[in-house]
Amino acid sequence: MRVILDEQRCDAHGVCVDECPEVFALDDDDDVVRVLIEEPDESLREKVERAALICPKAAITIEG
């Protein structure tokens, strides 16, 4: 699985970070969400899918 974050759509609400902090992080300095692991382990799939589902801006895409 590959995680793609559309930085143009992301408004840094941080719900993805709350759902899956292993993969997403929110920088306090500039309010930007970062993907920590672009190709996380399959054991995190459910959390990553939930993060993508609840993103208010639909800024997260999962490939594979």
C-alpha positions as CSV (number, residue, x, y, z in Angstrom):
1,M,0.0,0.0,0.0
2,R,1.1,3.5,-0.8
3,V,-0.2,6.6,1.0
4,I,-0.5,9.9,-1.0
5,L,-1.4,13.2,0.7
6,D,-2.6,16.0,-1.6
7,E,-1.0,19.0,0.2
8,Q,-3.1,21.4,-1.9
9,R,-6.3,20.0,-0.5
10,C,-5.1,19.4,3.1
11,D,-6.2,22.0,5.6
12,A,-4.3,20.3,8.5
13,H,-7.4,19.4,10.6
14,G,-5.3,16.6,12.0
15,V,-7.9,13.9,12.2
16,C,-5.6,11.6,10.2
17,V,-2.9,12.1,12.9
18,D,-5.4,11.2,15.6
19,E,-6.5,8.1,13.7
20,C,-3.0,6.9,12.6
21,P,-0.1,8.6,14.2
22,E,2.2,5.9,13.0
23,V,1.8,7.2,9.4
24,F,0.7,10.9,9.8
25,A,2.2,13.8,11.7
26,L,1.1,17.4,12.2
27,D,3.9,20.0,12.4
28,D,3.1,22.6,15.1
29,D,5.2,25.3,13.5
30,D,3.4,25.5,10.2
31,D,0.3,23.4,10.5
32,V,1.2,21.0,7.8
33,V,0.4,17.3,7.8
34,R,3.3,15.1,6.8
35,V,3.3,11.4,5.7
36,L,5.9,9.7,7.9
37,I,5.8,6.4,6.1
38,E,4.7,6.4,2.4
39,E,4.5,2.6,2.2
40,P,3.4,1.5,5.7
41,D,3.1,-2.1,6.7
42,E,-0.2,-3.9,5.9
43,S,-0.9,-4.2,9.6
44,L,-1.7,-0.4,9.5
45,R,-4.1,-0.7,6.5
46,E,-7.3,-0.4,8.6
47,K,-6.1,2.7,10.4
48,V,-4.8,4.3,7.2
49,E,-8.1,3.6,5.4
50,R,-10.1,5.0,8.3
51,A,-7.9,8.2,8.3
52,A,-8.5,8.6,4.5
53,L,-12.3,8.1,5.1
54,I,-12.6,10.6,7.8
55,C,-10.4,13.3,6.2
56,P,-12.7,16.3,5.9
57,K,-11.0,17.5,2.7
58,A,-10.5,14.0,1.1
59,A,-6.8,14.7,0.8
60,I,-5.6,11.2,1.4
61,T,-5.4,8.5,-1.3
62,I,-4.3,4.9,-0.9
63,E,-2.9,2.9,-3.8
64,G,-2.5,-0.8,-3.7
